[in-house]
Amino acid sequence: MIYQVYPRSFADGNGDGIGDIAGIRSRLNHLSALGVDAIWFSPWYPSPMADAGYDVSDYRDIDPVFGTLAEVEALIAEAHALGIRTIVDVVPNHCSDAHPWFQAALAGGPGAPERDLFWFRPGRGPNGDERPTDWIGEFGGETWTRTTNPDGTPGDWYLHLFAPQQPDFNWDHPRVREEFEDILRFWFDRGVDGIRIDSAGLLVKDGTLPEVRDDEPHPFHDLDGVHDIYRGWRRVADEYADRALIGEVWLPDRQRFANYLRPDELHAAFNFDFLGCAWDAAALRESIDGTLSAHAPVNAPATWVLSNHDVTRHVTRYGRADTRFSFAAKREGTPTDLELGTRRARAAALLSLSLPGAAYVYQGEELGLYEVEDIPYALRQDPMWERSGRIDPGRDGCRVPLPWGGDEPPFEFSPEGAATPWLPQPADWKDRTASAQTGDSASMLELYRAAIQARKADPALGDGELTWLPAPDGVLAFSRGGGFSCLVNLSAAPVPMPAQGELVLASGPLDDGMLPSDTAVWLRTAESTDGPRGADGPA
């Protein structure tokens, strides 16, 4: 099981209200007790923080707000001593506009060789006043910003698929490819076990700059040339023992998705189809089947993800009328039933942790945290909110600092007397702190601890086969071998439990031999072949 740490919000060790390396080191025992196999760290590099660190100015150092490179090396060693591997985020599509290469490109003016490392182009129109294309950015809004020449005259435009402070690299240039392969070696040499690749499908662009049209290939999404890049990265990873490359690949086409996982490319990629799936038995089964069938030909492990630093926390979205996730549909003021969402999130935890492959847990997921949707406008920091014209509420709500203990904010996120946390925490998180939940068998934290420990102890879980069992409509039932089975009731009514089977775990209380709605159970039998009584076919 891989646990995602968002450093700004995990734990604050020095009292400035921002999470840091010292805070992470102080809470490693929490992750060890949870049963974590690896930690994925979101970016911690030097950055002006225009996009919370995804605008990197130096890929080989640590931003002072988080600590020092020496502290990170100590963190890696301490995690290894606990049997926990480390994965770091690398952001290859773009850098910060403060990066030395980009600063040199601006200072050099038209014709400067550093400009070839990015996408500088003249504008359209008689005076070059029009953007080179009408592409829409990944955050919404425009994708080109005009520069000013050293002599003060209007200059060329540069491409940024995200914020203007994040200029895109030109991956057609060999120096860019060499630089990033060297960055991989830098981190592998420091004991890092894996690299998570941000926006992995965006690196290559069509140099003719065509407009986006429905009936033509996309000019910068998933171009075939990106695979040559990752073959080079795989060769670097293979220079070391037991290193992994994990891609953030948002693609609806499962075959195109699987192309990134061929034996000479990435080891794994995030399963956003499952993350965004509705809380619906038929939809989830189709997502699970589609995921496993896409991974089988390339012999890559599937991944199961419920939340991350970019999406609405699933406790919140599972409590809505529309339980799917999509960036296009995010809106403020969407009604949410948090009690219902929490019940479904508990069942989803047992579902995801029992599927074949690798499970990812986003920090705070094990505490049952919900999306914080009432952050005052003046405190919001995510550029997605402004660039969408304040239509998309942004991602700050899933990045609120974690509650560790105590009865009021900052809930031991920071030491006593510290500065106010960088984003405000809800007062009612006092019941969701790690301390409050520890030892409470009915808590989300203890459910995760029990499930992860049972998963680690059971050879039937992790990699392996999945066999669907007969079940009523609205119920998922499957076996993982060795007598293990999982049942999830997503229907509106209770269903009978199987006639045989020892209960291993339940996401919620059972009701006199019945499996209530929005509840999951793990069972063990000598022959795990019987579905729930009254089964009338597959869900």
C-alpha positions as CSV (number, residue, x, y, z in Angstrom):
1,M,0.0,0.0,0.0
2,I,1.4,3.4,-1.0
3,Y,0.5,6.5,1.0
4,Q,0.6,10.0,-0.5
5,V,2.1,12.8,1.6
6,Y,1.3,16.3,0.6
7,P,4.1,18.0,2.5
8,R,2.5,21.4,3.1
9,S,-0.3,19.8,4.9
10,F,1.0,16.6,6.6
11,A,2.7,18.0,9.8
12,D,4.5,21.2,10.7
13,G,7.7,20.7,12.7
14,N,9.1,24.2,12.9
15,G,5.9,26.1,13.8
16,D,5.5,28.3,10.7
17,G,2.0,26.9,9.9
18,I,3.3,24.9,6.9
19,G,4.1,21.2,6.8
20,D,7.7,20.3,6.4
21,I,10.3,17.5,6.5
22,A,10.7,17.7,10.2
23,G,7.0,17.2,10.7
24,I,6.9,14.2,8.4
25,R,9.8,12.6,10.3
26,S,8.0,13.1,13.6
27,R,4.9,11.2,12.2
28,L,6.6,8.3,10.5
29,N,5.4,6.0,13.4
30,H,1.8,6.8,12.4
31,L,2.6,5.5,8.8
32,S,4.4,2.5,10.2
33,A,1.5,1.6,12.4
34,L,-0.9,2.1,9.5
35,G,1.0,-0.6,7.6
36,V,2.4,1.6,4.8
37,D,4.8,0.0,2.3
38,A,5.8,3.2,0.5
39,I,5.3,6.9,0.8
40,W,4.8,9.1,-2.3
41,F,5.8,12.7,-1.6
42,S,4.3,15.5,-3.6
43,P,6.8,18.2,-4.8
44,W,9.1,19.6,-2.2
45,Y,11.5,21.4,-4.5
46,P,12.5,25.1,-4.5
47,S,9.5,26.9,-6.0
48,P,7.8,30.4,-6.0
49,M,4.7,28.3,-5.1
50,A,2.5,29.7,-7.9
51,D,1.0,26.2,-8.1
52,A,1.8,24.7,-4.6
53,G,5.3,23.5,-5.7
54,Y,4.4,22.1,-9.1
55,D,6.2,25.1,-10.5
56,V,9.8,23.9,-9.9
57,S,12.8,26.2,-10.0
58,D,15.4,23.5,-9.0
59,Y,14.8,19.8,-9.3
60,R,17.9,18.9,-7.2
61,D,17.2,20.7,-3.9
62,I,14.5,21.2,-1.2
63,D,12.6,24.4,-0.7
64,P,13.6,26.1,2.6
65,V,10.0,26.2,3.7
66,F,10.2,22.4,3.9
67,G,13.7,22.0,5.1
68,T,17.0,20.8,3.6
69,L,18.3,18.1,1.3
70,A,20.2,16.7,4.3
71,E,16.9,16.3,6.2
72,V,15.3,14.5,3.2
73,E,18.2,12.1,3.1
74,A,17.7,11.4,6.8
75,L,13.9,11.0,6.2
76,I,14.6,8.4,3.4
77,A,17.0,6.5,5.7
78,E,14.5,6.5,8.6
79,A,11.7,5.4,6.4
80,H,13.9,2.5,5.0
81,A,14.7,1.5,8.6
82,L,10.9,1.1,9.2
83,G,10.6,-0.9,6.0
84,I,8.9,2.0,4.1
85,R,10.1,2.9,0.6
86,T,10.0,6.4,-0.8
87,I,8.6,7.8,-4.1
88,V,9.2,11.4,-5.1
89,D,7.3,13.5,-7.5
90,V,9.0,14.7,-10.7
91,V,7.3,17.4,-12.8
92,P,8.6,17.1,-16.4
93,N,6.1,18.9,-18.5
94,H,7.0,22.4,-17.2
95,C,9.1,24.2,-14.7
96,S,8.8,27.6,-12.8
97,D,9.3,30.8,-14.7
98,A,12.0,31.3,-12.0
99,H,14.0,28.3,-13.3
100,P,17.5,29.4,-14.5
101,W,16.9,28.1,-18.0
102,F,13.7,30.2,-18.4
103,Q,15.3,33.3,-16.9
104,A,18.1,33.0,-19.4
105,A,15.6,32.5,-22.2
106,L,13.9,35.7,-21.3
107,A,17.1,37.7,-20.8
108,G,18.6,36.5,-24.1
109,G,15.7,37.7,-26.2
110,P,14.7,36.4,-29.6
111,G,17.2,33.9,-30.9
112,A,18.7,33.0,-27.5
113,P,19.5,29.3,-27.5
114,E,17.8,28.8,-24.2
115,R,14.5,29.6,-25.9
116,D,14.8,26.4,-27.8
117,L,14.3,24.5,-24.5
118,F,10.8,25.9,-24.3
119,W,8.0,26.8,-26.7
120,F,8.6,30.4,-27.8
121,R,6.7,31.4,-30.9
122,P,5.8,34.6,-32.6
123,G,2.2,35.8,-32.4
124,R,-0.4,35.8,-35.1
125,G,-1.7,38.9,-36.8
126,P,0.1,41.8,-38.4
127,N,1.8,42.9,-35.2
128,G,2.1,39.5,-33.5
129,D,-0.6,40.6,-31.0
130,E,-2.7,37.4,-31.3
131,R,-1.8,34.2,-29.4
132,P,-0.1,31.5,-31.6
133,T,-3.1,29.1,-30.9
134,D,-6.4,29.1,-29.1
135,W,-5.6,26.1,-27.0
136,I,-7.3,26.0,-23.6
137,G,-5.2,25.3,-20.6
138,E,-5.4,22.3,-18.2
139,F,-6.5,24.8,-15.5
140,G,-8.8,26.6,-18.0
141,G,-7.9,29.9,-19.5
142,E,-5.2,30.9,-22.1
143,T,-2.0,28.9,-22.7
144,W,0.2,31.6,-24.2
145,T,1.8,34.6,-22.5
146,R,3.6,37.3,-24.4
147,T,7.1,38.4,-23.4
148,T,8.8,41.8,-23.5
149,N,12.1,42.0,-25.4
150,P,15.2,43.4,-23.6
151,D,14.7,46.7,-25.4
152,G,11.1,47.0,-24.1
153,T,9.3,46.1,-27.3
154,P,6.6,43.3,-27.4
155,G,8.2,40.0,-28.0
156,D,7.4,36.4,-28.7
157,W,4.9,34.3,-26.8
158,Y,5.6,31.2,-24.6
159,L,3.4,28.2,-24.0
160,H,2.1,27.1,-20.6
161,L,-0.5,24.4,-20.4
162,F,-1.0,25.3,-16.8
163,A,-0.4,28.7,-15.1
164,P,1.7,31.4,-16.8
165,Q,4.3,30.9,-14.2
166,Q,4.8,27.3,-15.5
167,P,6.4,27.4,-18.9
168,D,6.4,24.1,-20.8
169,F,9.6,22.4,-21.7
170,N,10.3,21.5,-25.4
171,W,10.9,17.7,-25.1
172,D,12.0,17.6,-28.8
173,H,15.3,19.2,-27.5
174,P,17.9,16.6,-26.5
175,R,19.2,18.8,-23.6
176,V,15.8,18.6,-21.9
177,R,15.8,14.8,-22.2
178,E,19.4,14.6,-20.8
179,E,18.6,16.9,-18.0
180,F,15.7,14.9,-16.7
181,E,17.5,11.6,-17.0
182,D,20.2,13.1,-14.8
183,I,17.5,14.3,-12.3
184,L,16.3,10.7,-12.0
185,R,19.8,9.5,-11.2
186,F,20.2,12.3,-8.7
187,W,17.3,11.0,-6.6
188,F,18.0,7.3,-7.2
189,D,21.5,8.0,-5.9
190,R,20.0,9.3,-2.7
191,G,18.1,6.1,-2.0
192,V,14.7,7.1,-3.5
193,D,12.8,3.9,-4.6
194,G,10.5,5.4,-7.2
195,I,9.5,8.4,-9.3
196,R,5.9,9.6,-9.7
197,I,5.6,11.5,-13.0
198,D,3.3,14.5,-13.0
199,S,1.1,15.0,-16.1
200,A,2.9,12.2,-17.8
201,G,0.9,12.3,-21.1
202,L,1.4,16.0,-21.9
203,L,5.2,16.3,-22.6
204,V,5.2,16.0,-26.4
205,K,3.5,18.7,-28.6
206,D,2.7,18.8,-32.3
207,G,5.2,21.4,-33.5
208,T,2.9,22.6,-36.2
209,L,0.6,23.9,-33.5
210,P,-2.8,22.8,-34.9
211,E,-5.9,23.8,-33.1
212,V,-7.8,21.3,-31.0
213,R,-10.5,19.7,-33.2
214,D,-12.8,16.8,-32.4
215,D,-12.1,14.9,-35.6
216,E,-8.3,15.3,-35.5
217,P,-5.5,14.1,-33.3
218,H,-5.0,16.2,-30.2
219,P,-2.0,18.5,-30.4
220,F,-0.6,17.8,-26.9
221,H,-2.5,15.0,-25.2
222,D,-0.9,11.5,-25.4
223,L,1.2,11.9,-28.6
224,D,3.1,8.8,-29.6
225,G,6.5,10.5,-29.1
226,V,6.1,10.5,-25.4
227,H,6.8,6.8,-25.2
228,D,10.4,7.3,-26.4
229,I,10.9,9.6,-23.4
230,Y,9.8,6.9,-21.0
231,R,11.8,4.2,-22.6
232,G,14.8,6.4,-21.8
233,W,13.6,6.8,-18.2
234,R,13.1,3.0,-17.9
235,R,16.7,2.5,-19.0
236,V,17.8,4.8,-16.2
237,A,15.7,3.1,-13.6
238,D,17.0,-0.3,-14.8
239,E,20.6,0.9,-14.0
240,Y,19.5,0.6,-10.3
241,A,18.1,-2.3,-8.4
242,D,14.4,-2.3,-7.7
243,R,13.4,1.2,-8.8
244,A,9.9,2.1,-10.0
245,L,8.3,4.7,-12.4
246,I,4.7,5.6,-11.8
247,G,2.8,7.8,-14.2
248,E,-0.1,10.3,-13.7
249,V,-1.9,9.4,-16.9
250,W,-5.4,10.8,-17.4
251,L,-6.7,8.9,-20.5
252,P,-10.2,7.5,-21.1
253,D,-8.9,5.1,-23.8
254,R,-7.7,2.0,-21.8
255,Q,-5.6,0.7,-24.7
256,R,-3.8,4.1,-25.0
257,F,-3.4,4.1,-21.2
258,A,-1.9,0.6,-21.2
259,N,0.7,1.7,-23.8
260,Y,2.5,3.5,-21.0
261,L,2.9,0.2,-19.1
262,R,4.7,-1.8,-21.7
263,P,7.7,-3.7,-20.4
264,D,10.2,-1.1,-21.5
265,E,8.3,1.9,-20.2
266,L,6.6,2.7,-16.8
267,H,6.0,0.2,-14.1
268,A,2.6,1.5,-13.1
269,A,0.1,4.4,-13.7
270,F,-2.7,5.8,-11.6
271,N,-6.2,4.4,-12.3
272,F,-8.3,7.5,-12.7
273,D,-11.2,5.6,-14.2
274,F,-11.8,3.9,-10.8
275,L,-11.2,7.1,-8.9
276,G,-13.9,9.0,-10.9
277,C,-16.4,6.1,-11.0
278,A,-19.8,6.5,-9.6
279,W,-20.8,4.6,-6.4
280,D,-22.8,2.1,-8.5
281,A,-22.3,-1.7,-8.7
282,A,-22.5,-2.0,-12.4
283,A,-20.2,1.0,-13.1
284,L,-17.6,-0.2,-10.6
285,R,-17.6,-3.7,-11.9
286,E,-17.1,-2.4,-15.4
287,S,-14.2,-0.2,-14.2
288,I,-12.6,-3.1,-12.4
289,D,-12.9,-5.5,-15.3
290,G,-11.7,-2.9,-17.7
291,T,-8.7,-2.0,-15.5
292,L,-7.7,-5.6,-15.1
293,S,-8.1,-6.5,-18.8
294,A,-6.1,-3.4,-19.9
295,H,-3.2,-4.3,-17.5
296,A,-3.1,-8.0,-18.3
297,P,-1.5,-7.9,-21.8
298,V,1.4,-5.7,-20.6
299,N,1.8,-7.7,-17.3
300,A,1.6,-4.5,-15.2
301,P,0.0,-4.2,-11.7
302,A,-3.3,-2.3,-11.6
303,T,-3.6,0.6,-9.2
304,W,-6.7,1.5,-7.1
305,V,-7.1,5.2,-6.0
306,L,-10.0,6.8,-4.3
307,S,-8.6,10.3,-3.6
308,N,-5.5,12.5,-4.2
309,H,-4.3,16.1,-3.9
310,D,-6.2,17.2,-7.0
311,V,-9.7,15.8,-6.5
312,T,-12.7,16.2,-4.2
313,R,-12.2,13.9,-1.2
314,H,-14.4,10.8,-1.7
315,V,-16.1,11.1,1.7
316,T,-17.7,14.2,0.2
317,R,-18.4,13.1,-3.3
318,Y,-19.9,9.8,-2.2
319,G,-22.4,11.8,-0.2
320,R,-23.8,13.5,-3.3
321,A,-26.5,12.7,-5.8
322,D,-23.8,12.4,-8.5
323,T,-21.0,10.4,-6.9
324,R,-18.7,10.6,-9.9
325,F,-15.7,12.9,-10.1
326,S,-14.8,15.1,-13.0
327,F,-13.1,18.5,-13.1
328,A,-15.7,19.8,-15.5
329,A,-18.5,19.1,-13.0
330,K,-16.9,20.6,-9.8
331,R,-19.1,23.4,-8.4
332,E,-19.4,25.2,-5.1
333,G,-22.6,24.7,-3.1
334,T,-23.2,21.0,-4.2
335,P,-25.3,19.4,-1.4
336,T,-23.5,16.6,0.5
337,D,-24.7,14.1,3.0
338,L,-21.4,13.5,5.0
339,E,-22.9,10.6,7.0
340,L,-23.8,8.8,3.9
341,G,-20.5,9.7,2.2
342,T,-18.6,8.4,5.3
343,R,-20.5,5.1,5.2
344,R,-19.8,4.6,1.6
345,A,-16.1,5.6,2.0
346,R,-15.7,2.9,4.6
347,A,-17.1,0.3,2.2
348,A,-14.9,1.7,-0.6
349,A,-11.8,1.2,1.6
350,L,-12.5,-2.5,1.9
351,L,-13.3,-2.7,-1.8
352,S,-10.1,-1.0,-3.0
353,L,-7.8,-2.8,-0.5
354,S,-9.1,-6.2,-1.7
355,L,-8.5,-5.7,-5.4
356,P,-5.5,-7.2,-7.2
357,G,-2.6,-4.7,-7.6
358,A,-1.4,-1.7,-5.7
359,A,-3.6,0.4,-3.4
360,Y,-2.9,4.2,-2.9
361,V,-4.2,6.1,0.1
362,Y,-4.1,9.9,0.2
363,Q,-3.2,11.5,3.5
364,G,-6.2,12.0,5.7
365,E,-8.2,9.4,3.9
366,E,-7.5,7.0,6.8
367,L,-9.0,9.6,9.1
368,G,-12.2,10.0,7.1
369,L,-11.6,13.6,6.3
370,Y,-14.0,15.4,4.0
371,E,-13.6,18.2,1.5
372,V,-13.4,21.6,3.2
373,E,-15.7,23.7,1.0
374,D,-16.1,26.9,3.0
375,I,-12.5,28.2,2.8
376,P,-12.8,32.0,2.7
377,Y,-12.0,33.5,-0.8
378,A,-9.1,35.6,0.6
379,L,-7.4,32.4,1.9
380,R,-7.6,30.3,-1.2
381,Q,-4.4,29.6,-3.0
382,D,-5.1,27.2,-5.8
383,P,-4.7,28.9,-9.2
384,M,-7.4,26.6,-10.7
385,W,-10.0,28.7,-8.8
386,E,-9.0,32.0,-10.4
387,R,-8.2,30.6,-13.8
388,S,-11.6,29.0,-14.1
389,G,-13.2,32.4,-13.4
390,R,-14.0,31.2,-9.9
391,I,-16.3,28.5,-11.3
392,D,-14.2,25.6,-10.2
393,P,-13.8,25.8,-6.4
394,G,-10.2,24.6,-6.8
395,R,-8.2,22.0,-4.9
396,D,-7.5,23.7,-1.6
397,G,-10.4,21.8,0.1
398,C,-8.6,18.5,-0.1
399,R,-5.3,20.0,1.0
400,V,-6.2,21.3,4.4
401,P,-3.7,20.4,7.1
402,L,-4.2,17.2,8.9
403,P,-5.7,17.0,12.4
404,W,-3.5,14.9,14.7
405,G,-4.9,15.5,18.2
406,G,-6.5,18.0,20.6
407,D,-9.9,19.6,20.7
408,E,-9.4,22.7,18.5
409,P,-7.3,23.9,15.6
410,P,-4.5,23.4,14.7
411,F,-5.1,20.0,16.1
412,E,-1.4,19.4,16.8
413,F,-0.6,19.9,13.1
414,S,1.9,22.5,14.5
415,P,3.6,22.8,17.8
416,E,2.2,24.9,20.6
417,G,2.5,28.6,19.9
418,A,2.9,28.2,16.2
419,A,1.7,30.3,13.4
420,T,-1.8,29.7,12.0
421,P,-1.9,26.8,9.5
422,W,-1.7,27.9,5.9
423,L,-5.3,26.8,5.3
424,P,-8.0,26.8,8.0
425,Q,-9.2,23.5,9.6
426,P,-12.8,22.9,10.4
427,A,-13.5,22.9,14.2
428,D,-15.5,19.7,14.0
429,W,-12.4,17.8,12.9
430,K,-11.8,17.3,16.7
431,D,-13.6,14.0,16.3
432,R,-11.5,12.9,13.3
433,T,-8.0,13.4,14.7
434,A,-5.6,10.5,14.7
435,S,-5.6,10.6,18.6
436,A,-9.3,10.6,18.9
437,Q,-9.7,7.6,16.6
438,T,-6.9,5.5,17.9
439,G,-8.3,2.6,19.9
440,D,-11.8,3.2,18.7
441,S,-12.8,0.0,16.9
442,A,-15.6,1.8,15.1
443,S,-13.3,4.6,13.7
444,M,-12.1,5.0,10.1
445,L,-8.5,4.9,11.3
446,E,-8.8,1.6,13.0
447,L,-10.7,0.2,10.0
448,Y,-7.8,1.2,7.7
449,R,-5.3,-0.2,10.2
450,A,-7.1,-3.5,10.4
451,A,-7.7,-3.8,6.7
452,I,-4.1,-3.0,5.7
453,Q,-2.7,-5.4,8.2
454,A,-5.0,-8.1,7.1
455,R,-4.1,-7.4,3.4
456,K,-0.4,-7.7,4.2
457,A,-0.9,-10.9,6.1
458,D,-3.0,-12.7,3.5
459,P,-1.2,-14.1,0.4
460,A,-4.5,-14.2,-1.5
461,L,-4.5,-10.3,-1.6
462,G,-2.2,-8.0,-3.5
463,D,-1.4,-9.4,-6.9
464,G,-3.3,-12.4,-8.3
465,E,-6.7,-13.4,-9.7
466,L,-10.2,-12.0,-9.1
467,T,-13.2,-14.2,-9.7
468,W,-16.7,-12.7,-9.6
469,L,-19.3,-14.6,-7.6
470,P,-23.1,-14.7,-8.1
471,A,-24.8,-11.8,-6.4
472,P,-28.1,-9.9,-6.4
473,D,-28.4,-6.7,-8.4
474,G,-26.5,-3.8,-6.8
475,V,-24.0,-6.1,-5.0
476,L,-20.4,-6.8,-5.8
477,A,-19.1,-10.2,-4.8
478,F,-15.8,-11.7,-5.7
479,S,-13.2,-14.2,-4.5
480,R,-9.4,-13.6,-4.4
481,G,-8.6,-17.3,-3.8
482,G,-7.5,-19.0,-0.6
483,G,-11.0,-18.9,0.7
484,F,-11.1,-15.0,0.8
485,S,-14.1,-13.1,-0.6
486,C,-15.4,-9.6,-0.5
487,L,-19.0,-8.4,-0.7
488,V,-20.1,-4.8,-1.2
489,N,-23.8,-3.9,-1.0
490,L,-24.4,-0.8,-3.1
491,S,-28.1,-1.4,-3.4
492,A,-30.8,0.5,-1.5
493,A,-31.8,-2.5,0.7
494,P,-30.1,-5.0,2.9
495,V,-29.2,-8.4,1.4
496,P,-28.7,-11.8,3.1
497,M,-25.1,-12.7,4.1
498,P,-23.7,-16.0,2.8
499,A,-24.6,-19.1,4.6
500,Q,-21.0,-19.9,5.4
501,G,-17.9,-17.9,6.0
502,E,-16.0,-16.4,8.9
503,L,-16.3,-12.6,9.1
504,V,-12.8,-11.0,8.8
505,L,-13.8,-7.4,8.6
506,A,-16.9,-5.3,8.1
507,S,-17.1,-1.6,7.1
508,G,-20.1,-1.2,9.3
509,P,-22.4,-3.1,11.7
510,L,-24.4,-6.0,10.2
511,D,-28.1,-6.3,10.8
512,D,-29.2,-9.8,12.1
513,G,-27.5,-11.7,9.3
514,M,-28.1,-9.1,6.7
515,L,-25.6,-6.9,4.9
516,P,-26.9,-3.4,5.1
517,S,-26.8,-0.9,2.2
518,D,-23.4,0.8,1.5
519,T,-21.6,-1.8,3.6
520,A,-18.7,-4.1,2.7
521,V,-17.4,-7.3,4.3
522,W,-14.4,-9.5,4.0
523,L,-15.1,-13.2,4.6
524,R,-13.0,-16.4,4.7
525,T,-14.3,-19.9,4.0
526,A,-12.8,-23.2,3.1
527,E,-14.4,-23.0,-0.3
528,S,-15.1,-19.4,-1.2
529,T,-17.6,-20.2,-4.0
530,D,-21.0,-19.1,-2.6
531,G,-22.3,-15.7,-3.1
532,P,-25.0,-14.1,-0.9
533,R,-28.1,-16.2,-0.4
534,G,-30.8,-15.3,-2.9
535,A,-28.3,-14.4,-5.6
536,D,-30.0,-14.0,-9.0
537,G,-27.0,-13.4,-11.2
538,P,-24.0,-11.1,-11.5
539,A,-24.3,-7.5,-10.4
